[in-house]
Amino acid sequence: MTRELGATRWLALAPLLLPGSRPAAQDAARAQAKPERVGRIATPESRDEAAVPREFSGLARSSVLGVFWVHNDGGDRARLFAVRETGELAGPAQGLDVSQATNTDWEDLAASEGLLFVADVGNNGNDRRDLGLWVIEDPSPEADGLRASRFLALRYPDQTSFPAEDWRFDCEAVFACDGDLWFLTKHRRAGELLGFTGGTRLYRLDLAAALAAPEGEEQVLEARGGREDLSLVTAADLSPSGDRLAVLTYTALWIFDRPAREVTGSAPSDWLAGDARRVPLSPFETGIAEAIAWRDDASLLIANEAGELFRLDLPPR
């Protein structure tokens, strides 16, 4: 979501943030799963708010233990920051510029088999024809800079008009699983940038096929289900063991167990089809939560758009 929507988003979200009917998921005990603030991302912009538009939006573990990649939303240049979970910088203070890339509306990060994917898939007006993924090979927090080796152009199979008739083609959540990438959408009433509605849809990208395709060839995502009681999805990440999916919204963290495979060795059919555990979050404590990454198989790191970081330890299953 680009910064043009600004603080007025709070007004639009207010009716959705008030207590209401409980979704069809099991609420985890609040006392056993409460986010703890552990720090704030200490970029130069954190100390000088006027320096640059700042809205942190994506988070992913790096190949270096205890170090995470994070990026700003649209409005910033194409760059990544390397940070520790306390917010302390683990790389250059100004971040690492990503050459050969642009930041139209970066929303999330996903890592798979030595590759880091920057998801330029923000689509507030549901009218973009240039959605895609920037691919960075084996990024290092100690590098002087980063380079995007290619851009994977993406398209939804069920979007036939621009803008769409149903505004269900914005995305802020991408995760990697078994060598594929998965996308969760965020919905609005048609024509209303701040008219948020319920539900999410799940799409899959066959990553091996996409990387083997000729440069510039558009990749069509595969629809894989959805969920009507899961709304305002802002981030997602798969646990290191690969058996649990964390999905972040403004008001809750949802934990899904890995679904059974239809065929041995095949990709899961629908990550959202099974039961879920729901950990309530208060936006008045965690702010506008925009990014998430597993620290290990039992705890997660959450970042809000202001760069505050929260650790959440999950109760035993």
Buried (B, 14 or more C-beta within 10 A) or exposed (E): BBBEBEEEBEEBBEEBBEEEEEBEBEEBEEEEBBBEBBBBBBBEBBEEEEEBBBBBBBBBBBEBEEBBBBBBBBBBEBBBBBBBBEBEBBBBEBBBBBEEBBBBBBBBBBBBEEBBBBBBBBBBBBEBEEBBBBBBEEBBBEEEEBBBBBBBBBBBEEBEEEBBEBBBBBBBBBBBBBEBBBBBBBBBEEEEBBEBBEBBBBBBBBBEEBBEBEEEEEBBBBBBBBBEBBBBBBBBBBBEEEEBBBBBBBBBBBBBBBBEEEEEEEBBBBBBBEEBBBBBBBBEEBBBBBBBBBBEEBEBBBBBBBBBBBBBBBEEE
